[in-house]
Amino acid sequence: MDFRHLELFVHLSQSLHFGHTADALAVSPSTLSRAIQRLEQEVSCELFTRDNRTVTLTDAGLRLQQFAQGWLNDWQLLKQELKHGDESLQGRLRVYCSVTASYFLLPGILERFRSRYPRLEIRLETGDPALAIDKILDDETELAIAARPDALPAKVHFINLQTVPMVFIAPTTSGPVSDLLEQKPLDWQRLPVILSEQGVARKRANQWFKSKGISPNIYAEVAGNEAIIGMVALGFGIGVVPRVVIDHSPMGDKVRVLSASPALKSIEVGVCLLKKRLDDPLIQAFQQTALEPV
C-alpha cells in the first residue's frame, strides 16, 4: 500500500471534495482519482460513493480511514523521534480562533497537545473568525481555526476538522420579530436580519437570499457569531450562525433554529496555515494532534 496514496485518501476522506484535496496536496484531480482507484483495487471494494455533486465514505472507506489515520500519525511521530532524538519539542505557537472555537474545538486538541509537548507554549488569540485568513497571510499567527473560504488563497493550507451546518436562528421570546415569524406565508423580506460583516458565514447567507430572490432587510452587521446570537436572543431580528454556536453559547437556550428551504450550505471548519510552514516540526506536531480520532 503506497504511503502517498494513503495521505491522499485520508485528506479526501475528511474533505469529501476531490478539488479541495487536489489543491491542498498539490496534485492534479486525475492523479488523485487514479490513486483512489488503485487503493480500491488493493482492498477489492469501493471506498467512496460518488456522483456528480457529492462524495461520501462507504463503510469500508470509514474503516480504512481509521486505520490509515492512525498509521500516518504513528509514522510522523516516529520520524520526529528519530530526527530529534530525546530532545523534547519546545518553542511557541500562535493560534487564532473565534470564541466559539476556543471552547468547542480547541480544548480537546490542546489537552492532548500540552500533555505530549509540555515545553511547547501556545499563545491563543480570539476574535472575529472572518479575520482568520488575513491573520495567517499577514504572519500575525502561525495557525488559525477557521471556516474554509470558497476561494482559498494559494499560499494557505487547510486541514478540515469538521463540517458544520449553518442555520437561521430566531428569538424564543415574544415580540415584533416573533409576530412576523407567525405569519403564513413567511415574508422573509420584512424580517430584520443580523449578519456577519464579512467572511464565509456572510457569504452563505448572501448565497441563500440570492437563490431565493430576496433582498434581506439587514438590521445590523456585526463582528463574530457571539454578537449575532446575543442580538437575536434579545429580539432584534433573526440571524445566520454555525449550528455549533447555539450548542455552546450561554445564550443558546434563548434562540431557536428557524426552518429554511433549501437549507443553508454547510461550512468546513479546520486548521489554516501557510504552506511554507508545513515542514515546521511544531506545526506538524499540532497538525497530527488535531487530526487524531477522539
C-alpha positions in Angstrom: 0.0 0.0 0.0 1.6 3.3 -1.2 2.3 5.9 1.6 1.4 8.8 -0.7 -1.9 7.1 -1.7 -2.8 6.8 1.9 -2.1 10.5 2.5 -4.3 11.4 -0.4 -7.1 9.1 0.8 -7.1 10.4 4.4 -7.3 14.0 3.2 -10.1 13.2 0.8 -12.0 11.2 3.5 -12.0 14.4 5.5 -12.7 17.0 2.8 -15.1 14.8 0.7 -14.2 17.0 -2.2 -11.7 15.9 -4.9 -11.0 19.5 -5.9 -10.2 20.7 -2.4 -7.9 17.7 -1.7 -6.1 18.0 -5.1 -5.4 21.7 -4.4 -4.3 21.2 -0.8 -1.9 18.3 -1.6 -0.7 19.8 -4.9 -1.8 17.0 -7.2 -4.0 17.1 -10.3 -7.6 15.8 -9.9 -6.8 13.0 -12.3 -3.7 11.9 -10.2 -5.9 11.9 -7.1 -8.6 9.9 -8.9 -6.1 7.3 -10.0 -4.6 7.0 -6.5 -8.1 6.3 -5.0 -8.8 3.8 -7.8 -5.6 1.9 -7.0 -6.4 1.8 -3.3 -9.9 0.5 -4.1 -8.3 -2.2 -6.3 -5.9 -3.2 -3.5 -8.7 -3.6 -0.9 -11.2 -5.0 -3.5 -14.0 -2.7 -2.6 -15.3 0.8 -3.1 -14.1 3.4 -0.6 -16.3 6.3 -1.7 -19.7 6.7 -3.2 -19.5 9.4 -5.9 -22.0 11.2 -8.1 -21.9 14.5 -9.9 -22.4 16.5 -6.8 -21.4 14.6 -3.7 -18.7 12.3 -2.3 -19.4 10.1 0.7 -17.4 7.4 2.5 -18.6 3.8 2.4 -18.4 1.6 5.4 -15.2 0.1 4.0 -13.8 3.6 3.5 -14.5 4.6 7.1 -12.6 1.5 8.3 -9.7 2.3 6.1 -9.8 5.9 7.2 -9.4 4.9 10.9 -6.5 2.6 10.0 -4.7 5.0 7.7 -5.0 8.0 10.0 -3.5 6.0 12.9 -0.8 4.6 10.8 0.2 8.0 9.3 0.1 9.6 12.8 2.4 6.9 14.1 4.8 7.3 11.2 5.0 11.1 11.7 5.7 10.7 15.4 8.4 8.1 14.7 10.0 10.4 12.2 10.1 13.2 14.8 11.5 11.0 17.4 14.3 9.7 15.1 15.0 13.3 13.9 15.1 15.0 17.3 16.2 12.1 19.5 15.5 12.7 23.1 15.2 16.5 22.6 11.6 17.4 23.5 9.9 19.9 21.2 9.9 23.4 22.6 9.1 26.8 21.3 5.9 28.9 20.8 2.9 28.6 18.5 0.4 31.4 18.0 -3.1 30.2 17.4 -6.1 32.4 16.4 -9.7 31.4 16.6 -13.2 32.5 17.4 -14.5 32.5 21.0 -16.8 29.6 20.0 -14.0 27.5 18.5 -11.9 28.1 21.7 -14.4 26.1 23.7 -15.8 23.6 21.3 -12.8 22.5 19.1 -9.6 23.6 20.9 -9.9 22.1 24.4 -9.5 18.5 23.4 -6.7 19.3 21.0 -4.8 21.5 23.5 -5.2 19.0 26.3 -3.6 16.2 24.2 -1.0 18.6 22.8 0.1 20.0 26.2 0.4 16.6 27.7 2.6 15.4 24.8 4.7 18.6 24.4 4.8 20.2 27.8 7.7 22.5 26.8 5.8 24.0 23.9 3.9 27.2 24.6 0.6 28.1 23.0 -0.4 31.7 22.6 -4.1 31.8 22.0 -5.9 34.9 20.5 -9.7 35.0 20.0 -11.6 37.3 17.7 -13.8 37.6 14.6 -13.5 34.3 12.6 -13.7 36.3 9.3 -10.2 37.7 10.0 -8.5 34.4 10.4 -7.2 34.0 6.9 -5.8 37.6 6.9 -4.1 36.9 10.2 -2.3 33.9 8.6 -1.4 35.8 5.4 -0.1 38.8 7.4 2.0 36.5 9.6 0.2 37.6 12.7 -0.3 33.9 13.7 1.1 30.6 12.7 -2.2 28.7 13.0 -5.9 29.6 12.8 -9.0 27.7 13.5 -11.4 28.9 10.8 -14.0 28.2 8.2 -12.6 27.3 4.7 -13.4 30.1 2.3 -14.8 29.1 -1.1 -11.6 30.6 -2.7 -8.7 29.5 -0.5 -5.5 31.7 -1.1 -2.8 29.8 -2.9 -0.4 30.3 0.0 -2.7 28.8 2.6 -3.1 25.1 3.5 -6.3 24.0 5.1 -6.9 20.9 7.2 -10.6 20.0 7.6 -11.6 19.0 11.2 -15.4 19.2 11.0 -18.2 20.0 8.6 -20.7 22.3 10.4 -24.2 23.1 9.4 -25.2 26.8 9.0 -28.7 27.7 10.3 -31.1 30.6 10.7 -31.9 31.4 14.3 -34.8 33.3 15.8 -35.7 34.6 19.4 -37.7 32.3 21.7 -39.3 35.3 23.4 -42.5 37.1 22.2 -42.1 40.4 20.3 -42.3 42.0 16.9 -39.9 39.5 15.3 -41.8 36.5 16.7 -45.1 38.1 15.5 -43.6 38.3 11.9 -42.5 34.7 12.1 -46.1 33.6 12.9 -47.4 35.0 9.6 -48.2 32.5 6.9 -46.7 32.6 4.3 -43.5 33.9 6.0 -42.4 37.2 4.5 -38.6 36.9 4.6 -38.1 40.4 3.1 -39.8 42.1 6.2 -37.8 40.1 8.8 -34.9 42.2 10.3 -31.7 40.2 9.8 -28.5 40.3 11.8 -25.5 39.1 9.8 -21.7 38.9 10.0 -19.9 41.8 8.5 -17.8 39.6 6.3 -16.4 36.0 5.9 -17.7 32.6 5.0 -20.9 32.9 7.2 -21.9 36.1 5.4 -21.3 34.5 2.0 -23.5 31.6 3.0 -26.3 34.0 4.0 -25.9 36.1 0.8 -26.0 32.9 -1.4 -29.2 31.7 0.3 -31.0 35.1 -0.1 -29.8 35.4 -3.7 -31.1 31.9 -4.6 -34.5 32.9 -3.2 -34.6 36.2 -5.0 -34.8 38.0 -1.6 -33.3 41.4 -0.7 -32.8 40.9 3.0 -33.8 43.6 5.5 -30.4 43.9 7.2 -30.9 45.3 10.7 -27.2 45.0 11.8 -23.8 43.8 10.6 -21.6 42.6 13.4 -18.2 41.0 14.0 -18.5 37.5 15.4 -21.1 34.9 15.8 -21.5 35.5 19.6 -22.7 39.1 18.8 -25.3 37.7 16.4 -26.7 35.2 18.8 -26.8 37.8 21.5 -28.8 40.3 19.4 -31.2 37.6 18.2 -31.8 36.4 21.8 -32.7 40.0 22.7 -35.3 40.1 19.9 -33.7 42.4 17.4 -34.1 40.1 14.5 -33.2 36.7 13.0 -29.6 35.7 12.3 -27.3 33.2 10.5 -24.7 31.2 12.5 -23.0 27.9 12.6 -25.2 25.4 14.4 -22.4 24.7 16.9 -22.5 28.3 18.2 -26.0 27.6 19.6 -24.9 24.4 21.2 -22.0 26.1 23.1 -23.3 29.6 23.7 -24.5 30.7 27.2 -27.5 32.3 25.3 -28.2 29.2 23.3 -31.4 28.5 25.1 -32.8 31.9 24.2 -32.8 31.2 20.5 -34.3 28.6 18.3 -33.4 27.2 14.8 -35.6 28.6 12.1 -36.6 26.2 9.3 -35.5 27.2 5.9 -35.8 25.6 2.5 -33.4 24.9 1.0 -31.0 24.5 3.9 -28.1 26.9 4.1 -24.8 25.4 2.7 -22.6 24.0 5.4 -19.1 25.2 6.2 -15.8 23.3 6.7 -14.0 24.2 9.9 -10.4 23.4 10.4 -6.8 24.5 10.8 -5.3 27.1 8.4 -1.6 27.8 8.0 0.9 29.0 5.4 2.1 26.2 3.1 5.7 27.2 3.7 5.3 26.2 7.4 4.2 22.6 6.7 7.7 21.2 7.4 8.0 23.0 10.7 8.2 20.4 13.5 5.9 22.4 15.8 3.3 22.8 13.1 3.5 19.1 12.3 3.1 18.2 15.9 -0.1 20.3 16.2 -1.5 19.0 13.0 -1.1 15.4 14.0 -2.6 16.1 17.4 -5.6 17.9 15.8 -6.3 15.0 13.4 -6.2 12.2 16.0 -9.6 10.5 16.4 -11.1 11.4 19.8 
